Amino acid sequence: MAKYCTIFLMICGLALGGCKKSNEAQKNHQLSNPSPAPSASAVAAQTPKPAPTKPPIDQNAEVVVFGYHRFEKKIRRPDTEITPEAFEAQMKELQDKKVPVIKLQDFLAWKRGEKDIPSRAAIITIDDGYKSGYEVAWPILKKYGYPFTMFVYTEGIKPGRYSGGESMSWGQLEEMRDAGVDIQSHTETHQDLRKPPYDRLLKKRYTQAEYEPWLEKEIAESKEIIEQKLGVKVDALAVPYGYYNEHVKEVAKKAGYEALFTVYGQKLGYGSENMSLGRYMIEANKPKVFEDAINFGGSASGGAEAIQEIPTGSLQAQPADGAVVTDRTPLIQANLGGVAAIDPGSAKLRVSGLGLVPATFDPKTKMISFQVKQPLHGDSCTVILEAKTGGKKMEARWSFTLKEDAVKAKDALPPATSPGRK
């Protein structure tokens, strides 16, 4: 028995010695061949990333938006034109008063809470697509280093059906885009979006049944055309003449617009309604508009509420909406008898190419009239009637065609020149 115990102990000792040697060998191998340390990317992947923090936003900042149309040495349409000298003087005043000019896209990013902007800032926009924006305004804006936005209506860009000798081309827009100019929509044919339009080229009034598809085309297709031709993102719409209503806003939202701009200038704030953003429209005969804006007077708002429309059919307008006129100095008049309680002194007339005119309003007959003395230019004329009732603004708009064979040579514009627009 003792013999067997001796043999058993010898075997266990050999086994233990082998295990010890094996463990020592493994230890020595690990010391001579250490495991590689985890890479920085592996550590970063395992480390939870902090949630991105939004930049601090000054929600008390104030913004004014300026709107321009044409830049001409000789003013013929004071409601849509300004001289290059006056325009540059305004740009210099912005510089002198240390008012930063920001991009429209930065303004929208601020309103989304994604980017901060200066406590007081200005935005510059130019409507329609006249070549003076390219030839005159752009060099001045480059001189001051100011960004700006072009709101163009697509059929007014060469070779669109409403384009002419004073229109920009898509090639010029491409050049501006490449230089960083923001390009947004001003619809397709520049019409009042609230009602079936009168097509002056086809000489027809659209029916109510044709209105809805036309409206969607005006708003959505202009966006698509600009995006396809220029490879840009269009998210802002400037409504022609500032005319819009709740339905127009809904169609614009459905088409993918983030913002809608009007022509009713007011200081804009962080909470201003995106689909009613007012702009200060600059006219040659109203220098005070620029001064009011640059001084940031009044309360921050999102622009005026949708203006109540006066049905054109109730006005018994002369010349009538859609009429063909051979007299270039017609008597323009309308009957406001269907509008109750007009505020005294609020009835006004604007005539395309002339601006605000000295119209006469008879409170007894409620007739407003203006005798044109300076021959009207172009192939059509638009009349805008403004009035207030109970402090609320109302407007009506109608157009008539000026027959070309009635144009005297001395009054005629170049054949390809388009009439002024807002």
Secondary structure as the mmCIF struct_conf table of DSSP 4:
data_model
#
loop_
_struct_conf.conf_type_id
_struct_conf.id
_struct_conf.beg_label_comp_id
_struct_conf.beg_label_asym_id
_struct_conf.beg_label_seq_id
_struct_conf.end_label_comp_id
_struct_conf.end_label_asym_id
_struct_conf.end_label_seq_id
HELX_RH_AL_P HELX_RH_AL_P1 ALA A 2 SER A 32
BEND BEND1 ASN A 33 ASN A 33
HELX_LH_PP_P HELX_LH_PP_P1 PRO A 34 SER A 39
HELX_RH_AL_P HELX_RH_AL_P2 ALA A 40 GLN A 46
BEND BEND2 THR A 47 THR A 47
HELX_LH_PP_P HELX_LH_PP_P2 PRO A 48 PRO A 56
TURN_TY1_P TURN_TY1_P1 GLN A 59 ASN A 60
STRN STRN1 GLU A 62 TYR A 68
STRN STRN2 ARG A 70 PHE A 71
BEND BEND3 LYS A 73 LYS A 74
BEND BEND4 ARG A 76 ARG A 76
TURN_TY1_P TURN_TY1_P2 PRO A 78 THR A 80
STRN STRN3 GLU A 81 ILE A 82
HELX_RH_AL_P HELX_RH_AL_P3 PRO A 84 ASP A 96
TURN_TY1_P TURN_TY1_P3 LYS A 97 LYS A 98
STRN STRN4 VAL A 101 VAL A 101
HELX_RH_AL_P HELX_RH_AL_P4 LEU A 104 LYS A 111
TURN_TY1_P TURN_TY1_P4 ARG A 112 GLY A 113
BEND BEND5 GLU A 114 GLU A 114
BEND BEND6 SER A 119 SER A 119
STRN STRN5 ARG A 120 ASP A 128
TURN_TY1_P TURN_TY1_P5 GLY A 129 GLY A 129
STRN STRN6 TYR A 130 TYR A 130
HELX_RH_AL_P HELX_RH_AL_P5 LYS A 131 SER A 132
HELX_RH_PI_P HELX_RH_PI_P1 GLY A 133 ALA A 137
HELX_RH_AL_P HELX_RH_AL_P6 TRP A 138 TYR A 144
TURN_TY1_P TURN_TY1_P6 GLY A 145 GLY A 145
STRN STRN7 THR A 149 VAL A 152
HELX_RH_3T_P HELX_RH_3T_P1 THR A 154 GLY A 156
BEND BEND7 ILE A 157 ILE A 157
STRN STRN8 LYS A 158 LYS A 158
TURN_TY1_P TURN_TY1_P7 PRO A 159 PRO A 159
BEND BEND8 GLY A 160 GLY A 160
TURN_TY1_P TURN_TY1_P8 ARG A 161 TYR A 162
TURN_TY1_P TURN_TY1_P9 GLY A 165 GLU A 166
STRN STRN9 SER A 167 SER A 167
STRN STRN10 SER A 169 SER A 169
HELX_RH_AL_P HELX_RH_AL_P7 TRP A 170 ASP A 178
TURN_TY1_P TURN_TY1_P10 ALA A 179 GLY A 180
STRN STRN11 ASP A 182 SER A 185
BEND BEND9 GLU A 188 THR A 189
TURN_TY1_P TURN_TY1_P11 LEU A 193 ARG A 194
BEND BEND10 LYS A 195 LYS A 195
HELX_LH_PP_P HELX_LH_PP_P3 PRO A 196 PRO A 197
STRN STRN12 TYR A 198 ASP A 199
TURN_TY1_P TURN_TY1_P12 ARG A 200 LYS A 203
STRN STRN13 LYS A 204 ARG A 205
HELX_LH_PP_P HELX_LH_PP_P4 TYR A 206 THR A 207
HELX_RH_AL_P HELX_RH_AL_P8 GLN A 208 GLU A 216
HELX_RH_PI_P HELX_RH_PI_P2 LYS A 217 GLU A 221
HELX_RH_AL_P HELX_RH_AL_P9 SER A 222 LEU A 230
STRN STRN14 ALA A 236 ALA A 238
HELX_LH_PP_P HELX_LH_PP_P5 VAL A 239 VAL A 239
HELX_RH_3T_P HELX_RH_3T_P2 PRO A 240 GLY A 242
HELX_RH_AL_P HELX_RH_AL_P10 GLU A 246 ALA A 255
TURN_TY1_P TURN_TY1_P13 GLY A 256 GLY A 256
BEND BEND11 GLU A 258 GLU A 258
STRN STRN15 ALA A 259 PHE A 261
BEND BEND12 VAL A 263 VAL A 263
STRN STRN16 TYR A 264 TYR A 264
STRN STRN17 LEU A 268 LEU A 268
TURN_TY1_P TURN_TY1_P14 TYR A 270 GLY A 271
BEND BEND13 SER A 272 SER A 272
TURN_TY1_P TURN_TY1_P15 ASN A 274 MET A 275
BEND BEND14 SER A 276 SER A 276
STRN STRN18 LEU A 277 LEU A 277
STRN STRN19 TYR A 280 MET A 281
TURN_TY1_P TURN_TY1_P16 ALA A 284 ASN A 285
HELX_RH_AL_P HELX_RH_AL_P11 PRO A 287 ILE A 294
TURN_TY1_P TURN_TY1_P17 ASN A 295 PHE A 296
BEND BEND15 GLY A 298 GLY A 298
BEND BEND16 GLY A 302 GLY A 302
HELX_LH_PP_P HELX_LH_PP_P6 ALA A 304 ILE A 307
STRN STRN20 GLN A 308 GLU A 309
HELX_LH_PP_P HELX_LH_PP_P7 ILE A 310 PRO A 311
HELX_RH_3T_P HELX_RH_3T_P3 THR A 312 SER A 314
TURN_TY1_P TURN_TY1_P18 LEU A 315 GLN A 316
STRN STRN21 GLN A 318 GLN A 318
BEND BEND17 PRO A 319 PRO A 319
HELX_LH_PP_P HELX_LH_PP_P8 ALA A 320 ALA A 320
TURN_TY1_P TURN_TY1_P19 ASP A 321 GLY A 322
STRN STRN22 VAL A 324 VAL A 325
BEND BEND18 ARG A 328 THR A 329
HELX_LH_PP_P HELX_LH_PP_P9 PRO A 330 PRO A 330
STRN STRN23 LEU A 331 ASN A 335
TURN_TY1_P TURN_TY1_P20 GLY A 337 GLY A 338
BEND BEND19 VAL A 339 VAL A 339
BEND BEND20 ALA A 341 ALA A 341
HELX_LH_PP_P HELX_LH_PP_P10 ILE A 342 ASP A 343
TURN_TY1_P TURN_TY1_P21 PRO A 344 GLY A 345
STRN STRN24 LYS A 348 VAL A 351
TURN_TY1_P TURN_TY1_P22 SER A 352 LEU A 354
STRN STRN25 GLY A 355 VAL A 357
STRN STRN26 THR A 360 ASP A 362
TURN_TY1_P TURN_TY1_P23 PRO A 363 LYS A 366
STRN STRN27 MET A 367 GLN A 371
BEND BEND21 GLN A 374 GLN A 374
HELX_LH_PP_P HELX_LH_PP_P11 PRO A 375 LEU A 376
BEND BEND22 GLY A 378 ASP A 379
STRN STRN28 SER A 380 THR A 389
TURN_TY1_P TURN_TY1_P24 GLY A 390 GLY A 391
STRN STRN29 LYS A 392 LEU A 402
HELX_RH_3T_P HELX_RH_3T_P4 GLU A 404 ALA A 406
TURN_TY1_P TURN_TY1_P25 ALA A 409 ASP A 411
HELX_LH_PP_P HELX_LH_PP_P12 ALA A 412 PRO A 414
TURN_TY1_P TURN_TY1_P26 PRO A 415 ALA A 416
HELX_LH_PP_P HELX_LH_PP_P13 THR A 417 GLY A 420
#
